[in-house]
């Protein structure tokens, strides 16, 4: 399967978040999956590196708008680059190009990827697929939303999200 991995650009090599993303990439590649990321730094780099070092295929979806905002290019472990002009085209390529999506900790970009994937499944544009949010942070964010805004989050819509405490659990959920 093509597994999209969402996550923040902040993690640096040797940090716990980077190591966890590296482990995720390795676990996915060892099971024969292709990883599909935003292609740049932080979580995207770590997942790409872990998958590539385990012999997996790595697709990085990059775009000109991000590169005009921040001078960065595809990370060294991307084996196949899908180049897009806009951030919206990039998001669409990642989301439509995956068979499942996993979300590591991240900020507004990661939250956008989660919300867009989720909403596209809710309205039936995308067929249901695993959307697994990893770590206590996402669980807390969504539990707060479900509690504070319960009328806006019907149970049937919540069922599109799954939560895993760590990367090993998330990979097991895919199986």
C-alpha positions as CSV (number, residue, x, y, z in Angstrom):
1,X,0.0,0.0,0.0
2,X,0.9,3.7,-0.4
3,X,1.0,5.0,3.2
4,X,0.8,8.7,3.6
5,X,2.6,9.9,6.8
6,X,1.7,13.4,8.0
7,X,3.8,15.2,10.6
8,X,5.6,18.3,11.5
9,X,8.8,19.8,10.0
10,X,10.3,20.7,13.4
11,X,11.9,17.4,14.6
12,X,15.6,17.3,14.3
13,X,17.9,14.3,13.9
14,X,18.5,12.4,17.2
15,X,15.4,14.0,18.8
16,X,12.8,11.6,20.2
17,X,10.2,12.7,17.6
18,X,12.7,12.2,14.8
19,X,13.6,8.8,16.1
20,X,9.9,7.8,16.3
21,X,9.3,8.9,12.7
22,X,12.5,7.0,11.6
23,X,11.1,3.9,13.3
24,X,7.8,4.3,11.5
25,X,9.4,4.6,8.1
26,X,11.4,1.5,8.8
27,X,8.4,-0.5,10.0
28,X,6.4,0.4,7.0
29,X,9.1,-0.5,4.5
30,X,9.8,-3.8,6.2
31,X,6.2,-4.7,5.6
32,X,6.5,-3.8,1.9
33,X,4.6,-0.5,2.0
34,X,5.6,2.6,0.0
35,X,5.8,5.8,2.1
36,X,4.3,9.0,0.8
37,X,5.2,12.2,2.6
38,X,5.5,15.9,2.0
39,X,9.1,15.2,1.1
40,X,10.9,17.8,3.1
41,X,12.5,18.1,6.6
42,X,11.6,16.9,10.1
43,X,9.1,14.1,10.3
44,X,9.0,13.8,6.5
45,X,12.8,13.4,6.3
46,X,12.9,10.9,9.2
47,X,10.1,8.7,7.8
48,X,11.7,8.8,4.3
49,X,15.1,7.9,5.8
50,X,13.8,5.0,7.8
51,X,11.9,3.6,4.8
52,X,14.8,4.1,2.4
53,X,17.4,2.5,4.8
54,X,15.0,-0.5,5.1
55,X,14.9,-0.9,1.3
56,X,11.5,0.7,0.8
57,X,10.2,3.0,-1.8
58,X,9.8,6.7,-0.8
59,X,7.6,9.2,-2.6
60,X,8.0,12.9,-1.7
61,X,5.4,15.4,-2.8
62,X,6.9,18.8,-3.0
63,X,5.7,22.2,-4.2
64,X,6.9,25.5,-5.4
65,X,4.8,27.6,-2.9
66,X,6.5,26.0,0.1
67,X,9.9,26.4,-1.5
68,X,9.3,30.1,-2.1
69,X,8.2,30.4,1.6
70,X,11.1,28.4,3.0
71,X,14.3,27.6,1.0
72,X,14.2,23.8,1.1
73,X,14.2,21.0,-1.4
74,X,13.2,17.3,-1.3
75,X,15.1,15.4,1.3
76,X,17.9,13.0,0.3
77,X,15.9,9.8,0.9
78,X,13.1,10.7,-1.6
79,X,13.4,8.2,-4.4
80,X,10.4,9.5,-6.5
81,X,9.4,13.2,-6.3
82,X,5.9,14.3,-7.3
83,X,6.4,18.0,-8.0
84,X,3.4,20.4,-7.6
85,X,3.0,24.1,-8.0
86,X,0.7,24.8,-5.1
87,X,0.2,23.6,-1.5
88,X,-3.4,22.6,-2.4
89,X,-2.2,20.5,-5.3
90,X,0.4,18.9,-3.0
91,X,-2.2,18.1,-0.3
92,X,-4.5,16.6,-3.0
93,X,-1.7,14.4,-4.4
94,X,-0.7,13.1,-1.0
95,X,-4.3,12.4,0.2
96,X,-5.6,11.0,-3.1
97,X,-2.4,9.0,-3.6
98,X,-2.6,7.0,-0.4
99,X,-4.3,3.9,0.7
100,X,-4.0,4.8,4.3
101,X,-2.8,7.8,6.3
102,X,-0.9,8.0,9.6
103,X,-0.4,11.3,11.5
104,X,2.5,11.9,13.8
105,X,2.6,15.0,16.0
106,X,2.7,18.2,14.1
107,X,1.2,21.7,13.8
108,X,-1.2,23.5,11.5
109,X,0.0,21.7,8.3
110,X,-0.5,18.3,9.9
111,X,-3.9,19.3,11.3
112,X,-4.9,20.4,7.8
113,X,-3.9,17.1,6.3
114,X,-5.8,15.2,9.0
115,X,-8.9,17.4,8.7
116,X,-9.0,17.4,4.9
117,X,-8.5,13.6,4.6
118,X,-11.2,13.1,7.2
119,X,-13.7,15.5,5.6
120,X,-13.2,14.0,2.2
121,X,-14.1,10.5,3.6
122,X,-17.1,12.0,5.5
123,X,-18.6,13.5,2.3
124,X,-17.8,10.4,0.3
125,X,-15.3,11.9,-2.1
126,X,-12.7,9.4,-0.8
127,X,-13.5,5.8,0.0
128,X,-13.0,5.0,3.6
129,X,-9.4,4.2,4.5
130,X,-7.4,4.0,7.7
131,X,-6.7,7.4,9.2
132,X,-4.6,6.7,12.3
133,X,-3.5,9.5,14.6
134,X,-0.4,8.6,16.6
135,X,0.3,9.8,20.1
136,X,-1.4,11.3,23.1
137,X,-1.4,14.8,21.7
138,X,-3.9,14.0,18.8
139,X,-6.1,12.0,21.2
140,X,-6.2,15.0,23.6
141,X,-7.0,17.5,20.7
142,X,-9.8,15.4,19.3
143,X,-11.2,14.4,22.7
144,X,-11.5,18.1,23.5
145,X,-13.2,18.9,20.2
146,X,-15.6,16.0,20.6
147,X,-16.4,17.1,24.2
148,X,-16.7,20.9,23.6
149,X,-18.3,20.7,20.2
150,X,-20.1,17.4,20.4
151,X,-23.1,18.5,18.3
152,X,-20.7,19.1,15.4
153,X,-19.0,15.7,15.6
154,X,-21.6,12.9,15.2
155,X,-20.4,9.4,16.2
156,X,-20.6,8.2,12.6
157,X,-18.0,10.8,11.6
158,X,-15.8,10.1,14.6
159,X,-15.6,6.5,13.4
160,X,-13.3,7.5,10.5
161,X,-10.5,8.4,13.0
162,X,-8.4,5.8,14.8
163,X,-5.9,6.6,17.6
164,X,-2.7,4.7,18.3
165,X,-0.4,5.4,21.3
166,X,2.8,4.8,19.3
167,X,4.1,3.9,15.8
168,X,4.2,0.1,16.5
169,X,0.6,0.1,17.5
170,X,-0.3,2.2,14.4
171,X,1.5,-0.2,12.1
172,X,-0.3,-3.2,13.7
173,X,-3.6,-1.4,13.2
174,X,-2.8,-1.3,9.4
175,X,-2.4,-5.1,9.4
